[in-house]
């Protein structure tokens, strides 16, 4: 066999998809990449359905299929990052378990890798997801791209191919809350972007909701922008200046007993509510930054493993998880 390609599949409650996705990936290698060796690595984020049962059966049938079982759900960022660092191929391809990232991408990714690119990013130029959700995602990508001091990749979810030299960089990082998409943009080698159409989920229900999407947005925002606190400072200065002017005008009008001077406490109440709301907003924003700093200072492990299947070598020391 020639070069070895790893395919990483993060999963959580994907009992209907783990078997079909493994069969389709194997088919891609047998038909289009027969000269390559391969491994398929599933990292399960503490599924509560039959996902682990089916992964165990797959591993018993094929030594090239490997699995890592986490002792609990460590979130949508830590588990895939940790799994990527456990792969052993000359390059690693990451994709979703639900077929939204079509396995047909694999030969295209490998072709660009053989052309010399260390990183090949799969970019969603079209998507069959809800148009409203697509619109909000586009707005988010453009906003974070403009606000970040680091180049951000629009419509990139992490699916792509990564040379072993870049995987080594990831292993050496000491970040307990890694935002992988930002790391690829910030620390990655010269890359090639290829476009694809994101498909609908094959089976099961999406695990994304408002809170997971908000978590992703805030992690990227606090990790790669200073704009939030800069805006808070500028608006705070502007509001303070305006408040001083209003106070001076209010005092002058009160002293002169101007006939058109507004009666009652309405202006004062409106000002109090406005300033109170503004303060609460920016206190919350400041809290997001502080929580991000606090998590990084604690240096907790990325994940802790419960079990791993078909791994013959010792795992990489990433996140200091128990193995």
DRENTOR-749219 format. One record per residue (C-alpha): x, y, z; residue in one letter; residue number from 0. Coordinates in Angstrom, 2 decimals, padded with zeros to 5 digits. Each point is the difference from the previous one (the first is absolute). Layout:
REM residues N
r px: X	py: Y	pz: Z	residu: A	num: NUM .
...
//
This chain:
REM residues 323
r px: 000.00	py: 000.00	pz: 000.00	residu: X	num: 0 .
r px: 001.02	py: 003.59	pz: -000.61	residu: X	num: 1 .
r px: -000.94	py: 003.03	pz: 002.02	residu: X	num: 2 .
r px: -002.54	py: -000.30	pz: 002.78	residu: X	num: 3 .
r px: -003.06	py: 002.25	pz: 000.19	residu: X	num: 4 .
r px: -001.99	py: 000.43	pz: 003.20	residu: X	num: 5 .
r px: -003.67	py: 000.95	pz: -000.05	residu: X	num: 6 .
r px: -001.34	py: 001.46	pz: 003.25	residu: X	num: 7 .
r px: -003.75	py: -000.20	pz: 000.69	residu: X	num: 8 .
r px: -001.24	py: 001.72	pz: 003.20	residu: X	num: 9 .
r px: -003.37	py: -001.37	pz: 001.07	residu: X	num: 10 .
r px: -002.71	py: 000.40	pz: 002.60	residu: X	num: 11 .
r px: -003.23	py: -002.02	pz: -000.15	residu: X	num: 12 .
r px: 000.57	py: -001.05	pz: -003.62	residu: X	num: 13 .
r px: -001.19	py: -003.61	pz: 000.20	residu: X	num: 14 .
r px: -001.61	py: 000.23	pz: -003.46	residu: X	num: 15 .
r px: 003.07	py: 001.46	pz: -001.70	residu: X	num: 16 .
r px: 003.20	py: -001.58	pz: 001.33	residu: X	num: 17 .
r px: -000.32	py: -003.21	pz: -002.03	residu: X	num: 18 .
r px: -001.01	py: 001.63	pz: -003.33	residu: X	num: 19 .
r px: 002.70	py: 002.70	pz: 000.26	residu: X	num: 20 .
r px: 002.72	py: -002.58	pz: 000.65	residu: X	num: 21 .
r px: -001.20	py: -002.10	pz: -002.96	residu: X	num: 22 .
r px: -000.03	py: 003.02	pz: -002.29	residu: X	num: 23 .
r px: 003.49	py: 001.12	pz: 001.05	residu: X	num: 24 .
r px: 001.39	py: -003.50	pz: -000.59	residu: X	num: 25 .
r px: -001.69	py: 000.00	pz: -003.42	residu: X	num: 26 .
r px: 001.74	py: 003.27	pz: -000.89	residu: X	num: 27 .
r px: 003.39	py: -001.46	pz: 000.86	residu: X	num: 28 .
r px: -000.59	py: -003.28	pz: -001.83	residu: X	num: 29 .
r px: -001.29	py: 001.67	pz: -003.17	residu: X	num: 30 .
r px: 002.00	py: 003.20	pz: -000.27	residu: X	num: 31 .
r px: 002.99	py: -000.27	pz: 002.36	residu: X	num: 32 .
r px: 001.06	py: -003.67	pz: -000.05	residu: X	num: 33 .
r px: 003.69	py: 000.88	pz: 000.29	residu: X	num: 34 .
r px: -000.46	py: 001.53	pz: 003.46	residu: X	num: 35 .
r px: -000.25	py: -001.62	pz: 003.39	residu: X	num: 36 .
r px: -002.66	py: 001.49	pz: 002.28	residu: X	num: 37 .
r px: -001.48	py: 000.09	pz: 003.48	residu: X	num: 38 .
r px: -003.42	py: 001.26	pz: 001.07	residu: X	num: 39 .
r px: -000.01	py: 001.49	pz: 003.49	residu: X	num: 40 .
r px: -003.32	py: 000.63	pz: 001.76	residu: X	num: 41 .
r px: 000.03	py: 002.06	pz: 003.19	residu: X	num: 42 .
r px: -003.27	py: -000.38	pz: 001.86	residu: X	num: 43 .
r px: -001.01	py: 002.83	pz: 002.33	residu: X	num: 44 .
r px: -001.93	py: -002.17	pz: 002.47	residu: X	num: 45 .
r px: -002.93	py: -001.07	pz: -002.16	residu: X	num: 46 .
r px: -003.12	py: -001.19	pz: 001.79	residu: X	num: 47 .
r px: -001.45	py: -002.07	pz: -002.86	residu: X	num: 48 .
r px: 001.42	py: -003.08	pz: -001.78	residu: X	num: 49 .
r px: 002.92	py: 001.86	pz: -001.59	residu: X	num: 50 .
r px: 002.63	py: -001.66	pz: 002.21	residu: X	num: 51 .
r px: -001.45	py: -003.47	pz: -000.54	residu: X	num: 52 .
r px: 000.24	py: 000.43	pz: -003.75	residu: X	num: 53 .
r px: 003.48	py: 001.49	pz: 000.18	residu: X	num: 54 .
r px: 001.16	py: -002.96	pz: 002.08	residu: X	num: 55 .
r px: -001.39	py: -002.38	pz: -002.63	residu: X	num: 56 .
r px: 001.71	py: 001.94	pz: -002.80	residu: X	num: 57 .
r px: 003.35	py: -000.09	pz: 001.79	residu: X	num: 58 .
r px: -000.28	py: -003.76	pz: 000.57	residu: X	num: 59 .
r px: -000.60	py: -000.53	pz: -003.73	residu: X	num: 60 .
r px: 002.69	py: 002.32	pz: -001.37	residu: X	num: 61 .
r px: 003.30	py: 000.83	pz: 001.71	residu: X	num: 62 .
r px: 000.29	py: 003.14	pz: -002.10	residu: X	num: 63 .
r px: -003.02	py: 001.47	pz: 001.78	residu: X	num: 64 .
r px: 000.90	py: 001.47	pz: 003.38	residu: X	num: 65 .
r px: -002.08	py: 001.58	pz: 002.73	residu: X	num: 66 .
r px: 000.52	py: 002.22	pz: 003.04	residu: X	num: 67 .
r px: -002.76	py: 000.16	pz: 002.62	residu: X	num: 68 .
r px: -000.06	py: 003.08	pz: 002.24	residu: X	num: 69 .
r px: -001.13	py: -000.34	pz: 003.62	residu: X	num: 70 .
r px: -002.40	py: 002.94	pz: -000.48	residu: X	num: 71 .
r px: -000.96	py: 002.59	pz: -002.58	residu: X	num: 72 .
r px: 002.89	py: 002.46	pz: -000.25	residu: X	num: 73 .
r px: -001.65	py: 002.34	pz: -002.49	residu: X	num: 74 .
r px: 000.05	py: 000.63	pz: -003.71	residu: X	num: 75 .
r px: 003.56	py: 001.38	pz: -000.12	residu: X	num: 76 .
r px: 002.18	py: -002.06	pz: 002.35	residu: X	num: 77 .
r px: -001.01	py: -003.47	pz: -001.14	residu: X	num: 78 .
r px: 000.74	py: 000.43	pz: -003.76	residu: X	num: 79 .
r px: 003.25	py: 001.82	pz: 000.75	residu: X	num: 80 .
r px: 001.16	py: -002.75	pz: 002.33	residu: X	num: 81 .
r px: -001.00	py: -002.69	pz: -002.49	residu: X	num: 82 .
r px: 001.94	py: 001.73	pz: -002.77	residu: X	num: 83 .
r px: 003.11	py: -000.09	pz: 002.16	residu: X	num: 84 .
r px: -000.39	py: -003.78	pz: 000.50	residu: X	num: 85 .
r px: 000.16	py: -000.86	pz: -003.72	residu: X	num: 86 .
r px: 003.12	py: -001.66	pz: -001.42	residu: X	num: 87 .
r px: -000.22	py: 000.60	pz: -003.75	residu: X	num: 88 .
r px: 002.22	py: 002.05	pz: -002.29	residu: X	num: 89 .
r px: -003.01	py: 002.29	pz: -000.17	residu: X	num: 90 .
r px: -003.39	py: 000.14	pz: 001.71	residu: X	num: 91 .
r px: -003.38	py: 000.75	pz: -001.54	residu: X	num: 92 .
r px: -002.77	py: 001.20	pz: 002.32	residu: X	num: 93 .
r px: -003.69	py: -000.15	pz: -000.85	residu: X	num: 94 .
r px: -003.41	py: -000.26	pz: 001.64	residu: X	num: 95 .
r px: -001.70	py: -003.30	pz: 000.69	residu: X	num: 96 .
r px: -003.38	py: 001.05	pz: -001.40	residu: X	num: 97 .
r px: 000.98	py: 000.14	pz: -003.72	residu: X	num: 98 .
r px: -000.34	py: 003.79	pz: -000.16	residu: X	num: 99 .
r px: 003.64	py: -000.11	pz: -001.06	residu: X	num: 100 .
r px: -000.17	py: -002.48	pz: -002.93	residu: X	num: 101 .
r px: 002.66	py: -002.76	pz: 000.07	residu: X	num: 102 .
r px: 000.50	py: 000.71	pz: -003.71	residu: X	num: 103 .
r px: 002.14	py: 002.92	pz: 001.18	residu: X	num: 104 .
r px: 002.77	py: -002.37	pz: 001.09	residu: X	num: 105 .
r px: 001.63	py: -000.57	pz: -003.44	residu: X	num: 106 .
r px: -000.15	py: 003.75	pz: -000.72	residu: X	num: 107 .
r px: 001.68	py: 000.82	pz: 003.30	residu: X	num: 108 .
r px: 002.72	py: -002.59	pz: -000.52	residu: X	num: 109 .
r px: 000.70	py: 001.26	pz: -003.54	residu: X	num: 110 .
r px: 000.73	py: 003.53	pz: 001.28	residu: X	num: 111 .
r px: 002.15	py: -001.44	pz: 002.81	residu: X	num: 112 .
r px: 002.07	py: -001.87	pz: -002.58	residu: X	num: 113 .
r px: 000.33	py: 003.29	pz: -001.89	residu: X	num: 114 .
r px: 001.96	py: 001.29	pz: 002.99	residu: X	num: 115 .
r px: -002.55	py: 001.70	pz: 002.24	residu: X	num: 116 .
r px: 000.36	py: -000.78	pz: 003.70	residu: X	num: 117 .
r px: -003.55	py: 001.14	pz: 000.77	residu: X	num: 118 .
r px: -003.04	py: -000.40	pz: -002.24	residu: X	num: 119 .
r px: -003.16	py: 001.68	pz: 001.32	residu: X	num: 120 .
r px: -003.47	py: -001.00	pz: -001.16	residu: X	num: 121 .
r px: -002.12	py: 003.16	pz: -000.41	residu: X	num: 122 .
r px: -003.80	py: -000.11	pz: -000.12	residu: X	num: 123 .
r px: -000.81	py: 002.08	pz: -003.07	residu: X	num: 124 .
r px: -003.57	py: -001.34	pz: 000.08	residu: X	num: 125 .
r px: -002.06	py: -001.67	pz: 002.66	residu: X	num: 126 .
r px: -003.32	py: -001.78	pz: 000.21	residu: X	num: 127 .
r px: -000.53	py: 001.23	pz: 003.55	residu: X	num: 128 .
r px: -002.74	py: 002.46	pz: 000.95	residu: X	num: 129 .
r px: 000.48	py: 003.22	pz: -002.07	residu: X	num: 130 .
r px: -000.58	py: 002.17	pz: 003.06	residu: X	num: 131 .
r px: 002.72	py: -001.86	pz: 001.94	residu: X	num: 132 .
r px: 002.30	py: 000.29	pz: -003.00	residu: X	num: 133 .
r px: -000.58	py: 003.77	pz: -000.07	residu: X	num: 134 .
r px: 000.86	py: 000.42	pz: 003.68	residu: X	num: 135 .
r px: 003.10	py: -002.19	pz: -000.39	residu: X	num: 136 .
r px: 001.16	py: 002.16	pz: -002.90	residu: X	num: 137 .
r px: -000.51	py: 003.17	pz: 002.05	residu: X	num: 138 .
r px: 001.96	py: -001.53	pz: 002.88	residu: X	num: 139 .
r px: 002.93	py: -001.03	pz: -002.24	residu: X	num: 140 .
r px: 000.23	py: 003.42	pz: -001.59	residu: X	num: 141 .
r px: -000.23	py: 001.77	pz: 003.38	residu: X	num: 142 .
r px: 002.68	py: -002.11	pz: 001.68	residu: X	num: 143 .
r px: 002.21	py: 000.32	pz: -003.08	residu: X	num: 144 .
r px: -000.14	py: 003.79	pz: 000.13	residu: X	num: 145 .
r px: 000.50	py: 000.21	pz: 003.76	residu: X	num: 146 .
r px: 002.80	py: -002.56	pz: 000.35	residu: X	num: 147 .
r px: 003.68	py: 000.87	pz: -000.28	residu: X	num: 148 .
r px: 000.54	py: -003.55	pz: -001.32	residu: X	num: 149 .
r px: -001.31	py: -001.11	pz: -003.37	residu: X	num: 150 .
r px: -003.23	py: -001.96	pz: 000.41	residu: X	num: 151 .
r px: -001.22	py: -002.52	pz: -002.57	residu: X	num: 152 .
r px: -003.60	py: 000.53	pz: -001.05	residu: X	num: 153 .
r px: -002.36	py: -003.01	pz: -000.05	residu: X	num: 154 .
r px: 002.70	py: -002.32	pz: 001.31	residu: X	num: 155 .
r px: -001.14	py: -002.40	pz: 002.72	residu: X	num: 156 .
r px: 003.23	py: -001.97	pz: 000.47	residu: X	num: 157 .
r px: -000.55	py: -002.59	pz: -002.70	residu: X	num: 158 .
r px: 003.17	py: -000.47	pz: -002.00	residu: X	num: 159 .
r px: 003.38	py: -001.70	pz: -000.26	residu: X	num: 160 .
r px: 002.96	py: 000.71	pz: 002.29	residu: X	num: 161 .
r px: 003.55	py: -001.19	pz: -000.57	residu: X	num: 162 .
r px: 001.72	py: -001.82	pz: 002.88	residu: X	num: 163 .
r px: 002.34	py: 002.98	pz: 000.41	residu: X	num: 164 .
r px: -002.97	py: 002.22	pz: 000.87	residu: X	num: 165 .
r px: -001.48	py: -002.69	pz: 002.26	residu: X	num: 166 .
r px: 003.31	py: 000.08	pz: 001.88	residu: X	num: 167 .
r px: -000.45	py: 003.77	pz: 000.49	residu: X	num: 168 .
r px: -003.44	py: -000.70	pz: 001.49	residu: X	num: 169 .
r px: 001.44	py: -002.59	pz: 002.39	residu: X	num: 170 .
r px: 002.56	py: 002.51	pz: 001.26	residu: X	num: 171 .
r px: -002.57	py: 002.72	pz: 000.73	residu: X	num: 172 .
r px: -001.03	py: 000.43	pz: 003.63	residu: X	num: 173 .
r px: -003.53	py: 001.32	pz: -000.35	residu: X	num: 174 .
r px: -002.79	py: -001.58	pz: 002.09	residu: X	num: 175 .
r px: -002.70	py: 001.71	pz: -002.10	residu: X	num: 176 .
r px: 001.25	py: -000.20	pz: -003.58	residu: X	num: 177 .
r px: -002.01	py: 001.71	pz: -002.72	residu: X	num: 178 .
r px: 001.19	py: -002.16	pz: -002.88	residu: X	num: 179 .
r px: -001.27	py: 002.14	pz: -002.87	residu: X	num: 180 .
r px: 001.88	py: 003.00	pz: 001.37	residu: X	num: 181 .
r px: 003.16	py: -002.04	pz: 000.60	residu: X	num: 182 .
r px: 000.01	py: -001.18	pz: -003.63	residu: X	num: 183 .
r px: -000.24	py: 003.61	pz: -001.19	residu: X	num: 184 .
r px: 002.55	py: 001.31	pz: 002.50	residu: X	num: 185 .
r px: 002.68	py: -002.70	pz: 000.10	residu: X	num: 186 .
r px: -000.60	py: -002.05	pz: -003.13	residu: X	num: 187 .
r px: 002.36	py: -000.42	pz: -002.94	residu: X	num: 188 .
r px: -000.83	py: 001.10	pz: -003.54	residu: X	num: 189 .
r px: -003.35	py: -001.53	pz: -000.74	residu: X	num: 190 .
r px: -002.32	py: -000.82	pz: -002.85	residu: X	num: 191 .
r px: -003.73	py: 000.65	pz: 000.26	residu: X	num: 192 .
r px: -002.40	py: -002.24	pz: -001.88	residu: X	num: 193 .
r px: -003.72	py: 000.64	pz: -000.22	residu: X	num: 194 .
r px: -002.82	py: -002.46	pz: 000.54	residu: X	num: 195 .
r px: -003.74	py: -000.08	pz: 000.57	residu: X	num: 196 .
r px: -000.96	py: -000.94	pz: 003.53	residu: X	num: 197 .
r px: -002.63	py: -002.73	pz: -000.03	residu: X	num: 198 .
r px: -002.93	py: -000.55	pz: 002.32	residu: X	num: 199 .
r px: 000.52	py: -002.25	pz: 003.01	residu: X	num: 200 .
r px: -000.47	py: -003.62	pz: -001.08	residu: X	num: 201 .
r px: -001.68	py: -001.20	pz: 003.21	residu: X	num: 202 .
r px: -000.54	py: 001.05	pz: 003.59	residu: X	num: 203 .
r px: -000.38	py: 003.49	pz: 001.42	residu: X	num: 204 .
r px: 002.51	py: 002.81	pz: 000.08	residu: X	num: 205 .
r px: 001.70	py: 000.59	pz: 003.35	residu: X	num: 206 .
r px: 000.37	py: 003.72	pz: -000.69	residu: X	num: 207 .
r px: -002.34	py: 002.43	pz: 001.74	residu: X	num: 208 .
r px: 000.06	py: 003.65	pz: 001.02	residu: X	num: 209 .
r px: 002.34	py: -000.66	pz: 002.93	residu: X	num: 210 .
r px: 002.57	py: -002.03	pz: -001.96	residu: X	num: 211 .
r px: 000.02	py: 002.56	pz: -002.80	residu: X	num: 212 .
r px: 000.32	py: 002.84	pz: 002.52	residu: X	num: 213 .
r px: 002.88	py: -001.85	pz: 001.69	residu: X	num: 214 .
r px: 001.80	py: -000.33	pz: -003.33	residu: X	num: 215 .
r px: -000.53	py: 003.66	pz: -000.82	residu: X	num: 216 .
r px: 001.21	py: 001.21	pz: 003.40	residu: X	num: 217 .
r px: 003.08	py: -002.25	pz: -000.06	residu: X	num: 218 .
r px: 001.08	py: 001.39	pz: -003.36	residu: X	num: 219 .
r px: -000.88	py: 003.54	pz: 001.07	residu: X	num: 220 .
r px: 001.95	py: -000.07	pz: 003.27	residu: X	num: 221 .
r px: 002.93	py: -001.95	pz: -001.48	residu: X	num: 222 .
r px: 000.63	py: 002.05	pz: -003.11	residu: X	num: 223 .
r px: -001.37	py: 003.51	pz: 000.47	residu: X	num: 224 .
r px: 000.62	py: 002.95	pz: 002.26	residu: X	num: 225 .
r px: -002.82	py: 001.91	pz: -001.61	residu: X	num: 226 .
r px: -002.54	py: -000.74	pz: 002.74	residu: X	num: 227 .
r px: 001.93	py: 001.73	pz: 002.74	residu: X	num: 228 .
r px: 001.13	py: 002.77	pz: -002.33	residu: X	num: 229 .
r px: -003.62	py: 000.72	pz: -000.94	residu: X	num: 230 .
r px: -000.96	py: -000.09	pz: 003.69	residu: X	num: 231 .
r px: 002.68	py: 002.56	pz: 000.80	residu: X	num: 232 .
r px: -000.93	py: 002.32	pz: -002.87	residu: X	num: 233 .
r px: -003.74	py: -000.17	pz: 000.65	residu: X	num: 234 .
r px: 000.58	py: 000.46	pz: 003.74	residu: X	num: 235 .
r px: 002.07	py: 003.11	pz: -000.70	residu: X	num: 236 .
r px: -002.59	py: 001.37	pz: -002.45	residu: X	num: 237 .
r px: -002.95	py: -000.65	pz: 002.33	residu: X	num: 238 .
r px: 001.87	py: 001.58	pz: 002.93	residu: X	num: 239 .
r px: 000.75	py: 003.08	pz: -002.09	residu: X	num: 240 .
r px: -003.61	py: 000.30	pz: -001.15	residu: X	num: 241 .
r px: -001.23	py: -000.52	pz: 003.57	residu: X	num: 242 .
r px: 002.18	py: 002.86	pz: 001.23	residu: X	num: 243 .
r px: -001.34	py: 002.28	pz: -002.74	residu: X	num: 244 .
r px: -003.59	py: -000.99	pz: 000.82	residu: X	num: 245 .
r px: 000.63	py: 000.64	pz: 003.69	residu: X	num: 246 .
r px: 001.38	py: 003.49	pz: -000.73	residu: X	num: 247 .
r px: -002.92	py: 000.87	pz: -002.29	residu: X	num: 248 .
r px: -002.50	py: -001.40	pz: 002.52	residu: X	num: 249 .
r px: 001.52	py: 002.12	pz: 002.79	residu: X	num: 250 .
r px: 000.02	py: 003.16	pz: -002.07	residu: X	num: 251 .
r px: -003.62	py: -000.48	pz: -001.06	residu: X	num: 252 .
r px: -001.02	py: -000.72	pz: 003.59	residu: X	num: 253 .
r px: 001.66	py: 003.16	pz: 001.28	residu: X	num: 254 .
r px: -001.42	py: 002.22	pz: -002.71	residu: X	num: 255 .
r px: -003.51	py: -001.53	pz: 000.39	residu: X	num: 256 .
r px: -000.38	py: -000.19	pz: -003.74	residu: X	num: 257 .
r px: -003.72	py: -000.28	pz: -000.85	residu: X	num: 258 .
r px: 000.54	py: -002.86	pz: -002.43	residu: X	num: 259 .
r px: 002.02	py: -002.00	pz: 002.48	residu: X	num: 260 .
r px: -001.50	py: -003.53	pz: 000.17	residu: X	num: 261 .
r px: -001.90	py: -000.75	pz: 003.17	residu: X	num: 262 .
r px: 000.16	py: -003.19	pz: 002.03	residu: X	num: 263 .
r px: 002.65	py: -002.65	pz: 000.43	residu: X	num: 264 .
r px: -000.41	py: -001.74	pz: -003.39	residu: X	num: 265 .
r px: 003.37	py: 001.18	pz: -001.44	residu: X	num: 266 .
r px: 001.83	py: -001.15	pz: 003.13	residu: X	num: 267 .
r px: -001.73	py: -003.41	pz: 000.01	residu: X	num: 268 .
r px: 000.71	py: -000.55	pz: -003.70	residu: X	num: 269 .
r px: 003.65	py: 000.88	pz: 000.55	residu: X	num: 270 .
r px: 000.31	py: -002.35	pz: 002.98	residu: X	num: 271 .
r px: -001.54	py: -002.92	pz: -001.89	residu: X	num: 272 .
r px: 002.12	py: 000.66	pz: -003.08	residu: X	num: 273 .
r px: 003.26	py: 000.23	pz: 001.94	residu: X	num: 274 .
r px: -000.94	py: -003.02	pz: 002.15	residu: X	num: 275 .
r px: -000.70	py: -002.14	pz: -003.06	residu: X	num: 276 .
r px: 003.23	py: 001.12	pz: -001.64	residu: X	num: 277 .
r px: 001.99	py: -000.85	pz: 003.12	residu: X	num: 278 .
r px: -001.56	py: -003.45	pz: 000.32	residu: X	num: 279 .
r px: 000.75	py: -000.76	pz: -003.65	residu: X	num: 280 .
r px: 003.67	py: 000.87	pz: 000.28	residu: X	num: 281 .
r px: 000.36	py: -001.68	pz: 003.40	residu: X	num: 282 .
r px: -001.27	py: -003.18	pz: -001.68	residu: X	num: 283 .
r px: 002.46	py: 000.47	pz: -002.86	residu: X	num: 284 .
r px: 002.83	py: 000.51	pz: 002.47	residu: X	num: 285 .
r px: -001.14	py: -003.16	pz: 001.78	residu: X	num: 286 .
r px: 000.38	py: -002.00	pz: -003.22	residu: X	num: 287 .
r px: 003.64	py: 001.09	pz: -000.26	residu: X	num: 288 .
r px: 000.62	py: -000.78	pz: 003.67	residu: X	num: 289 .
r px: -001.57	py: -003.47	pz: -000.31	residu: X	num: 290 .
r px: 002.21	py: -000.71	pz: -003.00	residu: X	num: 291 .
r px: 003.10	py: 001.07	pz: 001.92	residu: X	num: 292 .
r px: -001.07	py: -001.99	pz: 003.06	residu: X	num: 293 .
r px: -000.49	py: -003.20	pz: -001.99	residu: X	num: 294 .
r px: 003.45	py: 000.34	pz: -001.53	residu: X	num: 295 .
r px: 001.62	py: 000.69	pz: 003.36	residu: X	num: 296 .
r px: -001.51	py: -003.15	pz: 001.55	residu: X	num: 297 .
r px: 001.75	py: -002.17	pz: -002.62	residu: X	num: 298 .
r px: -002.49	py: -002.83	pz: 000.25	residu: X	num: 299 .
r px: 000.51	py: -003.00	pz: -002.34	residu: X	num: 300 .
r px: -001.59	py: 000.18	pz: -003.43	residu: X	num: 301 .
r px: -001.76	py: -003.32	pz: 000.61	residu: X	num: 302 .
r px: 000.33	py: -003.01	pz: 002.27	residu: X	num: 303 .
r px: -000.25	py: -003.36	pz: -001.72	residu: X	num: 304 .
r px: -002.07	py: -002.89	pz: 001.23	residu: X	num: 305 .
r px: 001.23	py: -002.50	pz: -002.57	residu: X	num: 306 .
r px: 001.70	py: -000.25	pz: -003.37	residu: X	num: 307 .
r px: -000.30	py: -002.78	pz: -002.55	residu: X	num: 308 .
r px: 002.56	py: -001.28	pz: -002.56	residu: X	num: 309 .
r px: 002.74	py: 002.41	pz: 001.09	residu: X	num: 310 .
r px: 003.26	py: -001.92	pz: 000.18	residu: X	num: 311 .
r px: 002.29	py: 002.95	pz: 000.66	residu: X	num: 312 .
r px: 000.02	py: 002.32	pz: 002.98	residu: X	num: 313 .
r px: -002.08	py: 003.18	pz: -000.44	residu: X	num: 314 .
r px: 001.42	py: 003.46	pz: -000.40	residu: X	num: 315 .
r px: 000.26	py: 001.99	pz: 003.22	residu: X	num: 316 .
r px: -002.65	py: 002.56	pz: -000.90	residu: X	num: 317 .
r px: -002.07	py: 001.63	pz: 002.69	residu: X	num: 318 .
r px: 001.43	py: -002.46	pz: 002.54	residu: X	num: 319 .
r px: -003.14	py: -002.16	pz: -000.16	residu: X	num: 320 .
r px: -000.06	py: -003.37	pz: 001.72	residu: X	num: 321 .
r px: 000.43	py: -002.84	pz: -002.48	residu: X	num: 322 .
//
